[in-house]
């Protein structure tokens, strides 16, 4: 072997060893980072206004975050665009485990009904389903309707007179309301609110709309107890078991074939490192199943329904199939496009 060839071989060997050692060092750094995660507070984006059901849920999780994750959650409310503003911020965040967000069924619905910056089902990573969310339709108790049957009768005699408030175009509640109107054969004016359920509730209490739909009973629980608000029906297969809501009839019981079961959970930007994802999912599981959290949710009128990343992901797939069919059959996408114009 010549001297030049010998130096060449040695150079290749040294380069290979450096690459191997560098890879090992990088792997060691990643391992150390995963072991230390989380090492700072975690931001949780709520794509609706403060005081709504999603905000209340996030703040209930916040109370036990340090206990189960070793770091606090920082709640950031980001309302608007039928939840798309907050979801855009979440989907575009760095996937390092330090930005997570509250997501609801609207994460699947929005890409079905119009152009969105991200395709949320593929841009987001499902971490944990927290609660199941029935849609309830309510009015003030000074209105003459005691149930949906009476409401439908009135709406047929006064087409277009009733204003129906909700948390934004393309949200779960909006889809439920459009489906309800079509199924009942009535015409109602849809009134979307940028600030979500809390703003819709304020409009109802102020007399600016006659009806609203909410998917978190927590938002209206105290008003129902005080006698200010009347629940006309719940869009579920079965009656609710939440204290104070057990006697509310379903839509189907009142002759209207509408039943949905929506969800609210936590997601993260896609491509989060597996170790961080596992640590975060474990911590969230403990938080959701914490007896104190469950008790807080029950007091707020929410039903805890834990699903881990895999099962939650399966639900996204199943709901995407179901809602794609509903959007196509009802023409909701075209209705929303017309309303936006």
N, C-alpha and C positions, 0 to 999 in steps of 0.2 A: 504494500500500500504506500503511495507517495505521501509526502509530508502535507501537501495541499488537501488531499482526500481525507487524511487523518484529521486535519483541523475542521473540515466540513462535517465529518461524522460527529466529532465532539460538539460542534456547534448545534447540530440537529438534536443531539442528546440533551444538551443544556436547555435548548428551547422547549423541548418536550417536557422536561422536568419542571421548567418554569410554568408552563401552561397547566400541568397537573397540580402543582402547588398553588397556583393562582385559583384554579377551580376549587380546590379543597378549602382555600381561604374564603372564597366567596360563599361556598356552601356553609362553612362554619359561621360566617357573618349572618347569613339568612337564618341559620338555626338559632343563633343567639337572639336575633331580632324577633323571631317567632316566640322564643321562650320569654322574652321581655314584654311582648304584646299583651295588653295595651300599656304603653308607658306614658300616655297623656290622655286628656279628656277626649271623648268621642262625640262628634256633632251628630245630632239626629234631626233631619229635616222633616218638618210637618207641612205638607202642601195645602194647607188651609189656614184659616184665621184662628187666633187664640180664642179659647172658649168652646170650640167645636169638639165633637167626639174624638177625632184623631189627636187633637192637642191634649185633651184630658187623658187619653190613653198613654201618650208619650210621657206626660208629666208623672203619671202613676209609675211607669217603668223607671223614670229618673230617680225615684225615691230609693229603689233597691239596687241601682246600678253599681255603686261602689262596693256594696256587699258581695255581689256576684261577679263583677268584672275587675274590681280593684281600681277603677277610674270612674269619674262621673260622666253622665250624659249631659250634653248642652243642647237644649231644645231651641230650634230656630224655626219659627213659623214663616211660611213663604206662600201665601195664598195667591190665587189667580189662575185664569186659563183652564178652568175645570180640572184643577190640580196639576196641569202640565208644567207650570212654571217651577214648582218645587221638584217634580219628577225630572225635568230637564237638568236642574242643578245637581240632583243626585246622580243621574246617569252620566253626567260629564265630569263628576268628581274623580279624584285620584283613587284607584282601587286598593288602598292601603289599610283598610279597616278602620279608618278614623272619620269616615263620613258614611252614615247609614241614613235610612229614611223610612217614614211611614208610607205604606202603599195600600191601596184598596183595589177593588175590582176595576176601577176606572183605568188602572195601568194596562189592563187588557182591552178595555172598551175604546179608549181614545184613538189608538191606531186603526181601529175598525171603522171609525166614523169620520175620519178626516186626516189631513196631513199633520204629522208630528215630527219634531226635530229628531227624536229617537224612536225606535221600535222598542217600547219598554219591556215586553216579555223577553226579548233577546239581549237587551242592554243592561238589564238588572239581574241580580242574583238573589233568588228567594232565600231568606234565612229562617223566618219563623212566622207562622200564622198565629195571631194573638186572639182575635175575637171573631165571632160570627155576627153579622150585622143584618137584622131584618129591617126592611123598609116599612115605616108606618106613616099613614096619612092622617094629618091632624088639622083642626080648625079651632077657632075661639069658641068658647061655650055659649056666646051670645048669638051664634049662627043657628038657623032653624034645623040643620041636618043632624040627626042623631046617629046616622050610619051611612054607609056608601049607597045603599038603595035609595034613600031619600036625597042624597047628593046627586046621584045620577038623574033622578026624576026632575030635580030643580034645574040641572044643567041642560037637559033636553028642552025645557021650557024657556030657558034664558041662554041660548047658545053664545059662547064667546064672552059671557059676562064674568065668569069666574077666572081669577088669576091664581096660578099654581106656582108657588115659589120653590126653588131648589138650589142646590149647591154648584150649579154650572152645567153648561152644555156638554153632553156626552158622559156625564157622571152616572153612577149606578142609579141614583134617585131619578134623574131625568129619564133614563131608559124605562124605569118602572112606571113613571107617570105617563109617558107617551104610550106605552103598551096598555096601561089601564084605560086611557082615553079611547084608544082604538077598539079595545075589547068591549067597552061599555057603550060605544057609539055616541060619544059626546065630544063637544068642541070646547077646549079650555085654553087659556093663554098661558104659555110657559114663560116664567120670569126667572132667569138665571141670576145668581148673585156671585160676585167675585170672591167675597169673603167666606163662602161656604155656609154651613148650616147655621152658625151663630148669626150671620147677617140675614139669612132667610127668616130665622126666628124673630129677629128684631122687626123685620118688615111685617110679619104676621101680627105681632103684638101691637104694632103701630097702625094696623088696618090697611096697609098698602097692598096686601094680597089676602085672599080669603082662605087659601089652603097652602100647606107646605108638606113636603115629604122629607123625612129624616131617616137615616140608617143607624143612628146611635141614640137609643132612648135616653141616654144620659142628658142630652141637650134639652129635653122637654120634661124630664122626670119631676122636677120641683113644680113646674107650672101645672102639670097634671094633678099633683097632690093638692095644690092650692085651689084647683077648680077653675083655672083660667083657660086651660086647653082641654079639648076633647079629642080622643083618638077614635077615628072612624073605621080603621081597619089595618091589618098587617098583611103584607104580601109574602106570606110564608105558607108552607104546606100544613103546618100545625100551629096552634096557638102558642103564644110565648109562655115561658115558665118563670120569667122574671117577676119578682114581687111588685104588685101594683099593676101588672099588665096581663094577668092571667085571663081576664074576662074579655079581652079584645078579640072580636071575631076576625077570621081570615077573609081575604078577598073571595076565596072560593066558596066559603060558607054563605057569602052574600051574592052568589051567582056570577062572579067575575073571575074568569079563569086566568088568574095571574099569580104566580108564585116564584119568588127568587130567594136565594140565600147568598148574600154578599159577605165579603170578608175584609178584614183589615189586619195587616201584618207589617213585618219589617223586611226591608231588602237593602242590598248594597250594590255598588257599581260592579259590573261584570269583571272577571279575571282577578278577583282578590286571591292572594296566595292561599293555598289550601290550609296551611297551619293556622293562619290568622282567621280564616273562615271557620275552621273547626272550633277554635277557642271562642270566637264571638258567638257561634251558634250554641255552644255549651252554656255560655253565660246567659244568653237570652232565654234558653230553655229553663234555667234555674229561676230567672226573673219572672217569667210568665207563670211558672208553676209555684211560685212563692205564695204561701197562704195569705200573707198580707196584701199582695197584689190582687189575688182573686177576690178577697174581701172588698178591696177598694173598687174593683170593677163591678161587683154585684151592687154596691151602694150607688154606683153611677148608672146602673141599669144595663150593664153590658155583660154578655155571656162569653166567658173565656173558652176558647177552643184551640188548644195547642196542636200545631203540626210542625215537625222539623223540616229541614231544607228539602229532603227528598220528597216527602209527602206533600209539602207545600208546592213544590215544583210540579208534581203530578196534578194538583188541583188547578194550577195555572193552565196546564195543557187541556184539561177537561173543560174548564170554563171558557177557554178561548174557542173551542169547538162549538160549545153551546151558544155563546153570545154571537159568534159569527153567523150562525143560523138565524138567530133572532133579529139581528141587524138587517140581514138580507130579506127576511120575510116581511118585516114591518116597515121597511123603507125609512128607518130612523135616520140613516145617514143623509138622505135627501132632505128630510125635514129639518135637520140641523143646519145643513148648508143654506137652506132657504131662510132660516131664522137668523143666521149670521149675516146674510145679505140684507 
